[in-house]
């Protein structure tokens, strides 16, 4: 089977070439006369920030054909990806391609099934949020996907890096003195490459170096979002530090399945601190919307994508046709299941199957974003309630998770910490969090 690894990657490589090397980005003219090449970055920027609705609409209408005009080719590529996964699973005597993918980290099928079914059955908060947006933007009956990402309040406060450091450090107070001391060590000893520079990689990440310490790459710009990015990456770094201090080299590396727990836990700590400190309704609304969008993007959307991948692979396993039409029908049904039919106005068929690189390059990967987020939310609830009731056990269990590295299967590690991903309650922790934040945002918007 090892001889087939290179030819089996042909479909994924073809998708990459078609959607990156060979893509021709259109140019559009904005209402102010400015001409913009509609790259992925510029497209996202317009939909996220432009207050000119005609520009958002034009961007969406011109970006859609990048994938729609090649939908039959992309569908054939995706069928190749699914065929490969099914063939390798069957050759190794797995019941399905999903079970084959879950096997390497010993993830029970019940974890995947629990996530997809629980999230898919509890989308009321997601739909309520978009209805709230439509009402606030005076777009009820005419609310489109290109309206769904714009920030609701104009809030552009900037934080210098020293202020950001103080905020994220103070937010870790509930995790104890040892954690806070290590956190300060990471902040003050030159481990962070802070600002954008010529020739520097974009984005942000934390990289562990066993026996030394983690390094963090950032491109800090002073926005609220980047303050949270700092908290996020330091969450990874502290996870790495605690793991390396307590595990030998061969067991120190934690899996992707648990990697996002500490980072999102720290973001929640920072959110609580900043909300508590603020008396400005606009700042609170901006904070809540950022948190809500994070829940939607990391948890709900990734769960929907996980549902899609599972159903698409089952179609191949049952010898059902995989075409642009069948994949689009599947996406449309999932769109209706998650977003409902009462808020969005749809002018074009939903073809998200054609534009998500993970489907082609890393099948059955995205569900881990959602499970990590769910585990983090459940552990955060436990720790917060424990501290309120003078019970230190949940905090001890959480810190033990960060110290455990890769010394057990990831599902077992999370279960020992208090987050059993085979149970609905763990998934419902995020759904409760979304419901509470949407209600709070609604009250703030009334005030504003």
Secondary structure, 3 states (H helix, E strand, C coil): CHHHHHHHCHHHHHHHHHHHHCCCCCEEECCCCCEEECCHHHHHHHHHHCCCHHHHHHHHHHHHHHHHCCHHHHHHHHHHHHHHHHHHHHHCCCCCHHHHHHHCCCCCHHHHHHHHHHHHCCCHHHHHHHHHHHHHCCCCCCECHHHCCCCCCCCCCCCCHHHHHHHHHHHHHHHCHHHHHHHHHHHHCCCEECCCCCCCCCCCEEECCCCCCCEEECCCCCCHHHHHHHHHHHHHHHHHHHHHHHCCHHHCCCCHHHHHHHHHHHHHHHHHHHHHHCCCHHHHHHHHHHHHHHHHHHHHHHHHHHHHHHHHHHHHHCCCCCCHHHHHHHHHHHHHHHHCCCCECCCCCCCHHHCCHHHHHCCCCCHHHHHHHHHHHHHHHHHHHHHHCCCCHHHHHHHHHHHCCCCCCHHHHHHHHCCCCCCHHHHHHHHHHHHHHHHHHHHHHHHC
